[in-house]
Amino acid sequence: MAMSDPLGDMLARIKNGQMANKSVIECPYSKLRENVCKVLTDEGFIRSFKSEDRENNKKTLFIELKYYEGRGVIRKLDRVSKPGRRIYKGTNDMPRFYNGLGILIVSTPRGVMADYQAREANVGGEVLCQVF
């Protein structure tokens, strides 16, 4: 059966992995998931990620979670735009999450990026998720 929200599935795996104190989690590969992981790595929310080929030409993402003093670095991770209701924001309409301490991950015509990078590039797009 096909998955209806692949990005939401990856975010749930990250949350569940942190609650279980896992060091590495794995999830099926997609370009969108890889781009979101790149933003999370650049912002310091996860340690690293890599993709590997598995049997039957299936790729898998391995995400190494990050902890500080025994607690997960990611305190809040929520999906904003869902398959049933997409949320698009322009540059001026993009909200600040936790007064600028958290980030919004935005899918723009220039690629997936954090909200402050989208404001600097003066592009809007679909708000994928919010991370604090």
N, C-alpha and C positions, 0 to 999 in steps of 0.2 A: 504494500500500500504506500502511496506517495505521501510525503510529509507536506503539510499545508504551510508551515512556517519554519523553514530551515534555520533562519537567524535566531528566532525565539528559542528553538531547540538548543542551539549552541550556547546562548546566554543562560539557559536553565542548567545546562551541563556545567558551566563555569561556576554558577552559584552553588549547585549541589556538591561539586568537587571541593570548593572551599569549605563548605560546612563539614565535609567528611575529612578535611585536612589531607587531601590528595596532593601529590607533588606534580603529577602530569595527568591530564585528561585527554581523551581522544574523541573526535567527532568526524563525520563525513566531510569531505572537502568541497568547497565551492569558492569561486573568485570573490564573492561578496564576503563570505566568512573570513577569507584570508586578508582582505583589505581592512575589515573591522579589527582583526587581530593585530595588524600592523599599526593601526591607530592606538590600540590598547597598549602595545609594546612601547611605542614612541612616547606615550603619556605616562608610562611607568606603572600601569595597573597589572600587567602580567610580565613575567620574566622574559619569555621568548616563545616562539612557535616554529614548527617546521612541518612540511608536508612530505609524505612518503607514499610510494606506490604499494598497493597490496595485491592480493590475488584477484584475478578477473579484471585487471586494469582499473581498479577502484583506488582512488587516492584518499588518504586519511590525514587530518590535521592533528598534530600532537601539540597541546598547549601546556606550557609549564607555568603553573600558578605561582604567585608571589605572596610571601607572608612577612609580616613585621611584628616582632615580639609575640609570636604564636598566633596572631590574628591575621586573617586575610586582608590584603590591601584594599580590595574592593568591598566597600561597605554597603553600597546600594547599586543595583544593576537592573534597570527596567526597560522593557520594550515600549516605545512610544507609538510608532507607526506600525499598525498591524495589517494583515491581509484583508480584513474586513473593513478597516477604516484607515486609509493612508493620511498622514499628517505632513503637509508641506508648509514651509516657512520661508519668507523672503529674508534678505539681509537685515532689514530694520525690525522685522517681527520676531526674530529668533530670541527666545527667552534666555536668561542667564540661569543656570542651574546651581543651587546652593550658593547664590550670590557670587558666582564665578569660580568657586572652589571645585565644583564638579564640571564635567564636560558633557556636551551633547555630541553624538556621532551622527554626521550628516552625509547623505549621499547626494553629491552635486554633479553637474555636468563635467566638472574637472576631477572627479573621483571622490572617494570616501575620505572625509577629513573631520577634524574636530571643529566645534562651533566657532572658536576664535579665529581659526585659519580661514573658515568660510567668510567671516566678517571682513578679514583683511583682504581676501581675494574678491570681495564684493559679489558673492554668489549665494543664492539660496538653494534649497533642495528639500529632500525628504528627510525628516528627523527620524533616524533609525532607533536610537536608544539613548539613555542617559546613564552616566556612570559617576559615582562618588566614592 
